[in-house]
Amino acid sequence: MAVKNRIKHLIDALGETRYKFWKKTGLAQNTAYRLYDDPDYIPGRDVMDKLCQTYGWQPGDFLMFTADEN
């Protein structure tokens, strides 16, 4: 998949843990941890809204497109 999430990079840059990310966003624990651990996991609309509201991010801040090498 060419679209990836950059949540781990952004959260690590803030000096937060995935636990703090989970608590701060109020997302389900599985969702928060999967976003942090799995860059191939792309959040749905409600989760994106929560990330934007919590951190003041735009979707382009935490989603990245890379062209396939083929």
Secondary structure, DSSP 8 states (H G I E B T S, - for coil): --EEE-HHHHHHHTT--HHHHHHHHT--HHHHHHHHH-TT----HHHHHHHHHHH---HHHHEEE-----
